[in-house]
Amino acid sequence: MQGLNRRFEVIVVGAGPAGLSAAYILAKKGFHVVLLERGRGVGSKQVFGGRVYSSLLERVFGSLGDAPIHRWVRRERLSIINGERMLTVEYISGGKYSFTTYLGQLASWMAGKAVEAGAIIVDEVRVDRILVEDNSVVGVESGGDTLKADVVVDAEGANRLLLEELGLVEKPRPSDMALGVKEVIKLGEEKIDERFGLRSGEGAAWILAGSVSAYTPGGGFIYTNKDSVSIGVVVSLESGGLVEEPYRLVESMRLNPLLKDIWREGDIIEYSAHLVPERSVRLIPSKLALNNFLVVGDAAGLLLNTGYTIRGVDYAAYSGYLAANAIVEAEEKYGSYSEEVLRRLYEERLKRSMVFRDIARHKAVEMIWENPTMIKQYAALLLDTLGGLYELGESTPSLRETFKNARRKNKVSLIRVMADLVHGVMKA
């Protein structure tokens, strides 16, 4: 941290969407803020599937007119794959609710906004420890050097070593985390439009479950970028979840006979992997505020996976926005960054926000999707039923007959089907 000799009002740790949003708002309000990023260049270590919801991002940055938006998602697809059979449901929208992008590009755009507002961003700095004196956070330590500040914002991401040292979180259990593995395939705009049935500028978001992830908790995803396609799988780290090497799972998805023609003649231009929170409610720290200290983004467990959609970037950015506004209000109204003040202005507001309520409301859905019966046996049951309806010989069976035959084949009782259906509807 050579050259950072002066004291800052705010130190932000981590140049992800949460940290960059906090730095941007604080700098706009006239605070002297420095953001420390351990990667080389902003966005160099940023990995995600490919889709961002726009509403909360617009709350933070205003117009997204100059943002690196590749395509606005107009087609939503949800597929269940069982061997060589696939059931797909598609929804077509006319609105602009989410878009695809490369997270590195989006992070660089956010960083440009923050720097333009007056923030200082320093990369290749790994923060080793949060400094605490007299029960108050006073700064950070990196490589033996210290940097002091009035308040520190922790946006370190899912790998929460700093919070573990502070005692705010425990080491994550394998069941709490998942591994996302992703490939980006260069294909060209015209081929993407043709093969996904899109108009120019339109995008598709496709979530897949079943054999695409070897029936483990998790699933697959496909997102259309401007001239490339992001494909990948997310698999739980829980014992038994990783039935084979994750890179083989994404390779199997790319070579799947039901999917491979979509990106034929394409070139793989990127491969990446990243740990993501899996059970977000359980990963929320015991406290999101201490004296002179706030926790935002993935570090705060702010990620939602309902099985049919995934949100994280917009939640992270909004938490950084709330944290920054809390710091501004704490200074203007109270002249204090005490835990009591910051918990009232940040933590309590975040927990009353739609972000927190969404995560709490869908916690049971996460558990349903992790049910091995839901993933494997019911996928086979559904596709065997449809196969009986459409794969016809001389006779044409009724829906009741095909469902009964499918239940018998997969050894699923009608009572259990009804019980699981009622349980799922009540919890969803």
C-alpha positions in Angstrom: 0.0 0.0 0.0 2.9 2.3 -0.7 1.8 5.8 -1.6 -1.4 5.7 0.6 0.1 7.6 3.4 -2.9 9.9 4.2 -5.8 8.8 6.3 -9.1 8.1 4.5 -12.6 8.5 5.8 -13.7 5.2 4.3 -11.8 2.0 3.2 -13.7 -0.4 1.0 -12.3 -3.9 0.7 -13.1 -5.6 -2.6 -14.0 -4.3 -6.1 -17.1 -6.3 -6.8 -20.5 -4.8 -7.4 -21.1 -4.2 -3.7 -17.8 -2.5 -3.0 -17.9 -0.4 -6.2 -21.4 0.8 -5.5 -20.5 1.8 -2.0 -17.4 3.7 -3.2 -19.3 5.4 -5.9 -22.1 6.7 -3.6 -19.6 7.8 -0.9 -17.4 9.6 -3.4 -20.4 11.4 -4.9 -21.2 12.6 -1.4 -17.7 14.1 -1.0 -16.1 11.4 1.2 -12.4 10.5 0.8 -12.7 6.8 0.0 -10.2 4.3 -1.1 -11.1 0.9 -2.5 -8.6 -2.0 -2.2 -8.8 -4.9 -4.7 -6.5 -8.0 -4.5 -6.8 -8.8 -8.2 -4.8 -7.2 -11.0 -7.3 -4.6 -12.4 -10.9 -4.2 -11.5 -13.0 -7.1 -12.7 -10.1 -9.5 -13.3 -11.3 -11.9 -10.6 -15.0 -11.4 -11.2 -16.9 -14.5 -12.2 -20.7 -15.0 -12.6 -23.2 -16.7 -14.9 -24.0 -13.8 -17.1 -27.3 -12.1 -16.2 -28.0 -9.0 -14.2 -31.4 -7.6 -13.1 -31.6 -3.9 -13.8 -34.1 -2.4 -11.3 -31.8 -2.2 -8.2 -28.8 -1.3 -10.3 -30.7 1.7 -11.7 -31.5 2.7 -8.1 -27.7 2.9 -7.5 -26.3 4.3 -10.7 -29.3 6.0 -12.4 -29.5 5.5 -16.2 -27.8 2.4 -17.5 -27.6 3.9 -21.0 -23.8 3.7 -21.2 -23.4 0.4 -19.3 -21.9 -2.6 -21.1 -25.2 -4.3 -21.7 -24.9 -7.1 -24.3 -28.5 -8.1 -24.7 -31.8 -7.5 -22.9 -33.3 -10.8 -21.9 -36.6 -11.4 -23.7 -36.7 -15.2 -23.6 -36.7 -17.2 -20.4 -36.3 -21.0 -20.7 -36.5 -23.7 -18.0 -35.6 -27.2 -19.0 -35.5 -30.6 -17.3 -33.2 -33.1 -18.9 -33.3 -36.8 -18.3 -30.8 -38.7 -20.5 -31.8 -38.0 -24.2 -35.1 -36.4 -23.3 -35.8 -32.8 -22.4 -38.9 -30.8 -21.4 -38.6 -27.0 -21.9 -40.9 -24.2 -20.8 -40.4 -20.8 -22.5 -41.6 -17.4 -21.5 -41.3 -14.4 -23.8 -41.3 -10.9 -22.4 -41.5 -7.5 -24.0 -40.0 -5.6 -21.1 -36.4 -4.7 -20.0 -36.0 -6.4 -16.6 -32.6 -8.1 -16.9 -29.6 -8.1 -19.3 -26.6 -10.2 -20.1 -23.0 -8.9 -19.8 -19.5 -9.9 -18.8 -19.1 -9.1 -15.1 -15.6 -7.8 -15.7 -16.9 -5.3 -18.1 -19.7 -4.3 -15.7 -17.3 -3.9 -12.8 -15.0 -1.8 -14.9 -17.9 0.5 -15.8 -18.9 0.8 -12.1 -15.2 1.5 -11.3 -15.2 4.3 -13.9 -18.2 5.9 -12.3 -16.6 5.6 -8.8 -13.3 7.1 -10.0 -15.1 9.9 -11.9 -16.9 10.7 -8.6 -13.6 10.9 -6.8 -12.9 7.5 -5.3 -9.3 6.1 -5.4 -9.0 2.4 -6.5 -5.8 0.5 -5.8 -5.5 -3.0 -7.2 -3.1 -5.9 -6.3 -3.6 -5.2 -2.6 -4.6 -8.2 -0.5 -6.1 -7.1 2.9 -4.8 -9.6 5.5 -6.6 -8.3 8.5 -9.2 -5.9 9.8 -7.5 -3.7 12.5 -9.4 -3.5 15.8 -8.5 -1.2 18.7 -10.6 -0.7 21.8 -13.5 -2.8 20.3 -13.6 -0.5 17.3 -12.4 -1.1 13.7 -9.8 1.4 12.8 -8.4 0.3 9.5 -6.8 -2.6 7.6 -3.5 -4.4 7.4 -1.8 -5.6 4.2 1.6 -7.2 4.0 2.7 -5.6 7.3 1.5 -2.2 6.3 -1.5 -0.5 7.9 -4.0 2.0 6.6 -6.4 3.8 8.9 -9.9 5.1 8.3 -13.0 6.3 10.1 -15.0 3.4 8.8 -14.3 0.1 6.8 -16.7 -1.6 4.4 -16.1 -5.3 3.9 -17.0 -6.4 0.4 -14.5 -9.3 0.2 -17.0 -11.7 -1.4 -17.9 -15.3 -0.7 -14.4 -16.3 0.6 -14.9 -14.5 3.9 -11.5 -14.9 5.6 -11.6 -11.4 7.2 -15.0 -12.0 8.7 -13.9 -15.4 10.0 -11.0 -13.7 11.9 -13.4 -11.2 13.3 -15.7 -14.0 14.6 -18.7 -12.8 12.6 -19.0 -16.0 10.6 -17.8 -19.6 10.9 -15.9 -21.5 8.2 -18.5 -22.5 5.6 -19.6 -26.1 5.5 -19.6 -27.9 2.1 -23.4 -27.8 2.1 -23.3 -24.0 2.4 -21.3 -23.5 -0.8 -21.4 -24.4 -4.5 -18.9 -24.4 -7.3 -19.8 -22.7 -10.5 -17.9 -23.7 -13.6 -18.4 -21.8 -16.8 -17.3 -21.7 -20.5 -17.8 -18.8 -22.9 -18.2 -19.9 -26.5 -17.6 -17.3 -29.3 -20.4 -17.8 -31.9 -21.3 -14.5 -33.6 -24.4 -12.3 -33.3 -26.2 -13.7 -36.4 -25.8 -17.3 -35.3 -27.0 -16.5 -31.8 -30.1 -14.7 -33.1 -30.9 -17.6 -35.5 -30.3 -20.5 -33.1 -32.1 -19.0 -30.1 -34.9 -17.4 -32.1 -34.0 -13.8 -31.2 -34.2 -10.4 -32.8 -31.1 -8.2 -32.8 -30.3 -7.0 -29.3 -32.6 -9.6 -27.6 -31.2 -12.1 -25.2 -32.1 -15.5 -23.7 -31.6 -16.9 -20.2 -31.9 -20.7 -19.9 -31.8 -22.7 -16.7 -31.5 -26.5 -16.8 -31.9 -29.2 -14.2 -31.5 -33.0 -14.1 -28.8 -35.0 -15.9 -27.0 -31.9 -17.0 -25.5 -31.7 -13.5 -25.6 -35.5 -12.9 -28.7 -35.1 -10.8 -26.8 -33.4 -8.0 -28.0 -30.3 -6.2 -27.4 -27.4 -8.6 -28.0 -27.2 -12.3 -27.0 -25.7 -15.6 -27.3 -22.3 -17.2 -27.0 -20.8 -20.7 -26.9 -17.0 -21.3 -26.6 -15.2 -24.7 -24.0 -12.4 -24.8 -23.6 -10.1 -27.7 -21.6 -12.5 -29.9 -20.9 -15.4 -27.5 -22.8 -17.8 -25.3 -22.0 -18.5 -21.6 -22.7 -22.0 -20.5 -22.0 -23.7 -17.2 -23.0 -25.8 -14.2 -23.4 -25.1 -10.5 -22.8 -28.0 -8.2 -23.0 -28.3 -4.4 -19.8 -29.0 -2.5 -21.7 -31.2 -0.1 -20.5 -34.8 0.3 -21.7 -36.7 -2.7 -22.4 -33.6 -4.7 -19.3 -33.6 -6.8 -19.8 -37.0 -8.5 -17.1 -36.1 -11.0 -14.8 -33.3 -11.8 -16.7 -30.1 -12.4 -14.9 -29.3 -15.7 -16.2 -32.7 -17.0 -19.8 -31.7 -16.1 -19.6 -28.5 -18.2 -17.8 -30.4 -21.0 -20.6 -33.0 -20.9 -23.2 -30.1 -21.1 -21.4 -28.6 -24.1 -21.3 -32.0 -25.9 -24.9 -33.0 -24.9 -26.7 -34.2 -28.0 -29.7 -32.1 -27.1 -27.7 -28.9 -26.9 -24.4 -29.2 -28.9 -25.9 -28.0 -32.2 -26.7 -24.6 -30.6 -23.0 -23.7 -30.4 -21.6 -25.8 -33.2 -18.7 -24.1 -35.0 -18.2 -21.9 -32.0 -14.8 -21.4 -30.2 -14.2 -21.7 -26.5 -12.7 -18.3 -25.5 -12.9 -18.5 -21.7 -13.0 -21.0 -18.8 -13.6 -20.0 -15.2 -14.7 -21.3 -11.9 -16.0 -19.6 -8.7 -17.3 -20.4 -5.3 -20.8 -19.1 -4.6 -23.0 -19.2 -1.5 -25.6 -22.0 -1.7 -27.8 -21.5 1.3 -27.8 -17.8 1.7 -29.9 -17.5 4.8 -27.5 -19.7 6.8 -24.5 -17.7 5.5 -25.7 -14.3 6.7 -23.2 -13.1 9.4 -24.4 -12.8 13.0 -23.9 -9.0 12.7 -23.7 -6.8 9.6 -22.3 -3.8 11.5 -19.7 -3.3 14.2 -18.2 -0.1 15.5 -16.9 1.7 12.3 -17.5 -1.4 10.2 -20.1 -2.7 7.7 -20.5 -6.0 5.7 -22.0 -6.0 2.1 -22.6 -8.2 -0.9 -21.7 -11.9 -1.0 -19.8 -11.4 2.3 -23.3 -10.7 3.8 -24.8 -13.8 2.1 -26.9 -11.8 -0.3 -27.6 -14.2 -3.1 -30.8 -15.9 -4.2 -31.2 -19.1 -6.2 -34.8 -20.2 -6.6 -34.0 -22.9 -9.1 -35.6 -20.9 -11.9 -33.7 -17.7 -11.5 -30.5 -16.5 -9.8 -29.9 -13.0 -8.4 -26.7 -11.7 -6.8 -25.1 -8.8 -8.6 -28.1 -6.5 -8.1 -28.5 -7.5 -4.5 -24.8 -6.8 -3.9 -24.9 -3.4 -5.5 -28.0 -2.4 -3.6 -26.4 -3.4 -0.3 -23.3 -1.3 -1.1 -25.7 1.6 -1.8 -27.5 1.2 1.5 -24.2 0.9 3.4 -22.9 4.1 1.8 -26.1 6.0 2.6 -25.9 4.8 6.1 -22.4 6.1 6.5 -23.4 9.5 5.1 -26.4 9.7 7.4 -24.4 8.6 10.4 -21.9 11.4 9.8 -24.4 14.1 9.1 -26.9 13.3 11.9 -24.9 11.6 14.6 -21.2 12.3 14.0 -20.7 8.6 14.9 -20.1 5.3 13.3 -20.9 3.3 16.4 -22.4 -0.2 16.0 -25.7 1.0 17.4 -26.0 3.8 14.8 -24.8 1.6 11.9 -27.1 -1.3 12.8 -30.1 1.1 12.8 -29.2 2.9 9.6 -27.9 -0.1 7.6 -28.5 -3.5 9.0 -32.1 -2.9 10.1 -32.9 -1.2 6.8 -31.3 -4.0 4.8 -33.3 -6.6 6.7 -36.5 -4.6 6.0 -35.7 -4.3 2.3 -37.1 -6.4 -0.5 -33.7 -8.0 -0.9 -33.7 -9.5 2.5 -37.3 -10.4 2.5 -36.9 -12.2 -0.9 -34.0 -14.3 0.5 -36.0 -15.2 3.6 -39.2 -15.9 1.6 -37.5 -18.3 -0.8 -35.3 -20.2 1.7 -37.6 -23.2 1.6 -37.4 -23.3 -2.2 -33.6 -23.7 -2.0 -34.2 -26.8 0.2 -36.8 -28.2 -2.2 -34.4 -27.9 -5.2 -31.7 -29.7 -3.1 -34.0 -32.7 -2.6 -32.5 -35.6 -4.6 -36.0 -37.0 -5.2 -37.1 -33.7 -6.7 -34.0 -33.6 -9.0 -33.8 -37.2 -10.2 -36.9 -39.3 -9.6 -39.4 -36.6 -10.4 -37.5 -35.6 -13.6 -37.8 -39.2 -14.8 -41.4 -39.4 -13.7 -42.4 -36.3 -15.6 -40.5 -37.2 -18.8 -41.7 -40.8 -18.7 -45.3 -39.5 -18.5 -44.8 -37.2 -21.5 -43.0 -39.9 -23.4 -46.0 -42.1 -23.0 -48.2 -39.3 -24.4 -46.0 -38.5 -27.5 -44.0 -41.6 -28.3 -46.9 -43.5 -29.7 -47.2 -46.9 -31.3 -50.5 -48.5 -32.3 -52.5 -47.3 -29.3 -53.0 -43.8 -27.8 -53.0 -44.1 -24.0 -54.6 -41.5 -21.7 -52.8 -39.1 -19.5 -54.0 -41.2 -16.5 -52.5 -44.4 -17.9 -49.2 -42.8 -18.8 -48.8 -41.2 -15.4 -49.7 -44.5 -13.7 -47.1 -46.4 -15.8 -44.5 -43.8 -15.1 -45.1 -44.0 -11.4 -44.8 -47.8 -11.5 -41.6 -47.6 -13.5 -40.0 -45.1 -11.1 -41.5 -46.7 -7.9 -43.2 -43.5 -6.8 -46.5 -43.8 -4.8 -49.4 -41.5 -5.6 -49.6 -40.5 -1.9 -46.0 -39.3 -1.9 -46.4 -37.4 -5.1 -49.4 -35.6 -3.7 -47.6 -34.9 -0.4 -44.5 -33.5 -2.1 -46.7 -31.4 -4.5 -48.6 -29.8 -1.6 -45.4 -29.3 0.4 -43.7 -27.7 -2.6 -46.6 -25.3 -3.4 -46.9 -24.2 0.3 -43.2 -23.6 0.5 -42.7 -22.0 -2.9 
